[in-house]
Amino acid sequence: MLRVAVPNKGILSDTAILMLREAGYAVRRDPKELHVIDAENDVEFFYLRPRDIATYVGSGSLDSGLTGLDLLLDSRSPATTVEDLRFGESTFRFAGPVGQFKDIAQLEGKRVATAYVNLVEDFLAKAGISVDLVELDGAVETAVRLGVADAVADVVSTGNTLRQAGLEIFGPTILKSTAHLISAPGKEDLSSTLLRRLRGVVVAREYVIFDYDCPAALVDQVSVITPGIESPTISPLRDPSWVAVRALVKSSETNATMDALYEIGARAILVSAIHAARI
């Protein structure tokens, strides 16, 4: 039975559980449940603290897990990343008092507060910079104002929280993180079915199906607009001067693609959502 770790709380938890449900797995119904057996799919799910998942998987106690790339790297676990699941985006940056820092070289010997000590230490070590890291578990942006640190390294979205604390972003991006499917060392093949199912969910979320009719003479042009995965499906219609076309298109490009097709002569353009997929 495959043993899989799932975040029990935090920003990754709800989406991870929803993805597993959409992939056909039995998931917890009560937030207090920490263990669910899906006998039909031969999988055991363990709902764990997000920061602990990489450690459990890396030790081989669990076969696989869903966690953030940031948490995996910060844990320094030997677990391997199998697939980017493309949710839970976060960006890590340095920030300091306005006008004080322009480059990370200026951090040499300074105090840097962060909730991701190992991640930041490894990043700075590659740049040859040594700092005094101050480990905090949240509200990192207040560390400078309270005199605990000279600068911070934290997750940034709009930057509004940092600006309100009198800080500005500087230096390169430390990491752009998303949720990943990870595996215990040497057990990557065990999660192959789980991987295929999760990939199917990702495709179903990112793509839609386009069906439309177009003059046969325009097949080459519309194939450029909707190339699909391998190639579009072209089917004859009763009128030999027209064909029916079907292709996958990124959902974010739906309206622009419909406009482009209509402008060159395609008609009866229909767009359908995908419930599940295997690519």
Disulfide bonds with the S-S distance in Angstrom:
none
